[in-house]
Amino acid sequence: MSIVKNAPKTATTIVIRSESSARVSSSRDPYYSLMRRLFQEDATAVRGQKFLNLVESRQKEGNPLRTDEWQMMIEYLDVSRASFYSMRNKLTGAGLISIKNQKYHLSGQFSKDLMDMARWWWTAILENSAESLD
């Protein structure tokens, strides 16, 4: 995995795998596979997955996780405050979560960005018609 030292805080990197066997959708644990594409360390990928699962479950319950619950989160994930915020910022930068009204929410920005990149590559670079992408 490459390290991008000069990326802005709001940006993140994702590892793209070309082998069809490495697709997230064919994984036994797609959430974990996605996290391994975002985080270099296995332990951080596991923590990212736990955090996203908590955000998702609390959102579905109608009780979104609040940003002021950071102390509970660092205890739950067993990480330092700096490590928690680094992980959270990477998930935010990737567009997987957003923060609105001091609450964490799952975000569709990640999907929209990937679709935009795929559409651009398919049409502008490969010179295919947009209709043939589906």
N, C-alpha and C positions, 0 to 999 in steps of 0.2 A: 504494500500500500504506500502511495506517495504521501509525503508530508508537505503541506502548503503553509509556509511560515508567514507569508505576507498577506494572507486573506483577511478581509475585514471581519469584525466580530459577528456581523449579521450574515456572513456567508458560511457555507459548509461544503465539504467534499463528500462525494459518494463513489464507491468503487463499482465499476460496471464490469460484469463478467460476460464473456462472449459464449461460454459453453452453455448449451441448452440444459444440461443437467444441473447447472448452478442457479437456475431461475428461482426467484423467491416463491413463486406460485407452486413450484414442484417440491418445495421443502416440507419436511415433517413439522417444522416450526417456523412459519413464514415471518413472524414478528422478530424472532431471533436472527434469522437470515438477513432481514432488512437492517437490524441494528449492527450486525457485523460488517455491513457495507458502509456504515457511518462512523463506527468507532474502531480504533486500531486494537484496543485491548478487549479480550473476552469479558473480563469483569465489568468493564464499562458498558459493553453491549447488554449484558444481563441486567445491569442497573437501569439502563435506558428502557429496556423492555418492561421491567417492573414499574417504572415511572409512568410509561405510556398506558400500561394496563390499569394503573390506579386512576389516571386522568380519565380514561375511557369509562371505567365502572362508576366513578363518581359523577361523571357527566350524565350517564344513563339513569342514575338514581335521582337526578335533579338537584344534586348537591355538589356542584363543581369544586374541584380542588382550588383553594385560594393561595395566592402568592405569599400571604403572611403565614402559611403553614410550613414554611421552609425548614423550621427547626424539627418538626415532626418528620419531614422528608429525609433530612440528613441522618436522623436516627434510624428510620425505616430502611434506608438504603445503605446505612453504615459507611458513610463517606464524609469527607470534610465539606465545609460550606463552599469553598472554592471549587471542589470537584463537582458538587451538585450543580452550581451555577454554570460551570463549563459545559456539563452534559446538557443541561436545560437550554443553554444558548445554542448549542449545536442542533438540538431538536427544533428549536424555534427558527434558526437559520435555514434548516432544511425544509421548513414549511410543514412539519408534522404536527406541531402544536402552535397555538397562538395565545396571547394574553390579552383579555378584554375585561375591563372593569375589575382588574386585580384577580382574575380567575383564569385558570388554564382550560383550554378547549382544544379538542382535536381539530386539525385544520385540513382543508382540501387543497391548500396552496401547493403542497408537494406533488399531488397528482396533476394539477393544472400545469405546473412547470415542466414535469416530465412529458406530458402530452404536447406541450408547445415545442420542446426540444425535438421530440420524435417527428412531429409534423414538419418542422423546419428542415431537419435532416432529409426526410423522405422526399420533400418537394424541391427545396432549393439546391441541395447537394446531389441527391440521387436522381433528380429531375423526373420523379414519378408524379402522377396525378394524386391530388389529395384524396379523391374518392377511393383510390386503390389501397389506401392505408388500412381501411377497415377490413 
